[in-house]
Amino acid sequence: MYLLNIIFPEAYAQAAPGAAQGLDFMSFAPLVVLFAALYFIVIRPQTKKAKEHREMLNALRRGDQVVTSGGVIGTITKIENDNEVIVEIAANVNVRIVRSMIAHVLTKPQPLSNKEETKSESPIKAKKPTVATLKNNKPKATAQESVVKKAKK
């Protein structure tokens, strides 16, 4: 019996309830605090991010490099209407995409300033090395290596 008293303690009768209590502010205070915390932690940042995304979609223009929500990277070639955009994902491969599916704008085309225009018009251009020129241009032996090679002969 003693073991059962430990597991199931004896129940005592409770006092009769008093007069009905009215609603007071302290009963709603935890709910108000919980809602305020939820607003500042979840709702406000989410609406702010949605507003930024909406502004980004409205600012899209031809030539922007974008990433879709599916992960496809392309360049906007034409804006059809308010809901659709034509994106070039490869050479001569154009895809119609719903405007709201654009997740990020990677680069925006910048107009050339006067200084950049004069630099780009210069006739001398640096050539990039090709694989063939890199293979043919082997490093020359230093003076010490050539003396060592002659001594071994």
C-alpha positions as CSV (number, residue, x, y, z in Angstrom):
1,M,0.0,0.0,0.0
2,Y,2.8,2.3,0.8
3,L,4.1,2.1,-2.8
4,L,0.7,3.1,-4.2
5,N,0.6,6.1,-1.9
6,I,3.9,7.3,-3.4
7,I,2.7,6.9,-7.0
8,F,-0.9,8.0,-6.4
9,P,-1.0,10.5,-3.5
10,E,-4.2,10.8,-1.6
11,A,-6.7,13.3,-3.0
12,Y,-8.0,16.0,-0.6
13,A,-11.1,17.9,-1.2
14,Q,-10.6,21.5,-2.3
15,A,-12.3,24.5,-1.0
16,A,-15.4,25.8,-2.8
17,P,-14.6,28.4,-5.4
18,G,-15.1,32.0,-4.3
19,A,-16.9,34.7,-6.2
20,A,-16.3,34.8,-10.0
21,Q,-13.3,37.0,-10.9
22,G,-13.6,39.6,-13.6
23,L,-11.3,39.9,-16.5
24,D,-8.2,42.0,-15.7
25,F,-5.2,43.3,-17.6
26,M,-2.8,40.9,-16.0
27,S,-4.5,37.9,-17.6
28,F,-3.9,39.4,-21.0
29,A,-0.4,40.7,-20.4
30,P,1.4,37.5,-21.4
31,L,-0.5,37.3,-24.6
32,V,0.3,40.9,-25.5
33,V,4.0,40.3,-24.8
34,L,4.0,37.1,-26.8
35,F,2.3,38.8,-29.8
36,A,4.8,41.8,-29.6
37,A,7.8,39.4,-29.6
38,L,6.3,37.5,-32.5
39,Y,5.7,40.7,-34.5
40,F,9.3,42.0,-34.1
41,I,11.0,38.6,-34.6
42,V,8.9,37.1,-37.4
43,I,6.3,39.3,-39.1
44,R,8.2,42.6,-39.4
45,P,11.4,41.2,-41.0
46,Q,9.4,39.1,-43.4
47,T,7.3,42.0,-44.6
48,K,10.5,44.1,-44.9
49,K,12.1,41.4,-47.1
50,A,9.0,41.1,-49.2
51,K,9.0,44.8,-49.8
52,E,12.7,44.8,-50.9
53,H,12.0,41.9,-53.3
54,R,9.0,43.8,-54.8
55,E,11.1,46.9,-55.3
56,M,13.9,44.8,-56.9
57,L,11.4,43.2,-59.3
58,N,10.0,46.7,-60.2
59,A,13.6,47.9,-60.9
60,L,14.5,45.1,-63.4
61,R,15.6,46.3,-66.8
62,R,17.2,44.9,-69.9
63,G,20.8,43.7,-69.5
64,D,20.5,42.8,-65.8
65,Q,22.1,39.5,-64.9
66,V,19.6,37.6,-62.7
67,V,19.3,34.3,-60.8
68,T,15.9,32.6,-60.8
69,S,14.5,30.7,-57.8
70,G,15.4,27.5,-59.6
71,G,19.1,28.5,-59.7
72,V,19.3,29.4,-63.4
73,I,21.6,32.3,-64.2
74,G,20.8,34.5,-67.2
75,T,20.6,38.0,-68.6
76,I,17.4,39.8,-69.2
77,T,17.0,40.5,-72.9
78,K,13.4,41.7,-73.0
79,I,10.6,42.6,-70.5
80,E,7.4,41.3,-72.0
81,N,4.9,42.7,-69.5
82,D,4.3,43.1,-65.8
83,N,4.4,39.4,-65.2
84,E,6.9,37.9,-67.7
85,V,10.6,38.5,-68.6
86,I,12.7,37.0,-71.4
87,V,16.0,35.7,-70.1
88,E,19.0,34.5,-72.2
89,I,20.5,31.6,-70.3
90,A,23.0,30.6,-73.1
91,A,24.0,31.8,-76.5
92,N,20.7,32.2,-78.5
93,V,18.7,30.3,-75.8
94,N,15.9,32.5,-74.5
95,V,13.5,31.5,-71.8
96,R,10.3,33.2,-70.7
97,I,10.2,33.5,-66.9
98,V,7.6,34.7,-64.5
99,R,8.9,37.9,-63.0
100,S,8.2,36.9,-59.4
101,M,10.5,33.8,-59.8
102,I,13.6,36.0,-60.0
103,A,15.4,35.6,-56.7
104,H,18.4,37.9,-57.1
105,V,19.9,40.5,-59.4
106,L,23.7,39.7,-59.7
107,T,24.9,42.6,-61.8
108,K,23.4,45.6,-63.3
109,P,24.9,47.2,-66.4
110,Q,26.6,50.4,-65.7
111,P,26.8,53.2,-68.3
112,L,30.3,54.0,-69.3
113,S,31.7,57.3,-67.9
114,N,33.9,59.6,-70.0
115,K,37.1,58.2,-68.5
116,E,36.2,54.6,-69.2
117,E,35.1,55.4,-72.8
118,T,38.6,56.9,-73.6
119,K,40.3,53.9,-72.0
120,S,38.3,51.4,-74.0
121,E,38.9,53.2,-77.3
122,S,42.7,53.0,-77.0
123,P,44.1,50.9,-79.9
124,I,46.7,49.0,-77.8
125,K,45.1,46.0,-76.1
126,A,46.9,43.5,-73.9
127,K,46.8,39.9,-75.3
128,K,45.9,37.1,-73.1
129,P,48.4,34.2,-73.2
130,T,47.1,31.0,-74.8
131,V,47.9,27.4,-73.9
132,A,50.3,27.1,-76.8
133,T,52.3,30.1,-75.9
134,L,52.5,29.0,-72.3
135,K,53.9,25.6,-73.3
136,N,56.5,27.1,-75.7
137,N,57.7,29.6,-73.1
138,K,59.6,27.3,-70.8
139,P,61.6,29.0,-68.1
140,K,65.2,29.5,-69.1
141,A,68.0,27.9,-67.1
142,T,69.8,30.1,-64.7
143,A,73.5,30.7,-64.9
144,Q,74.3,28.3,-62.0
145,E,72.2,25.5,-63.6
146,S,74.1,25.9,-66.9
147,V,77.5,25.8,-65.1
148,V,76.4,22.6,-63.2
149,K,75.2,21.0,-66.5
150,K,78.5,21.8,-68.2
151,A,80.6,20.4,-65.3
152,K,78.7,17.1,-65.3
153,K,79.5,16.7,-69.0
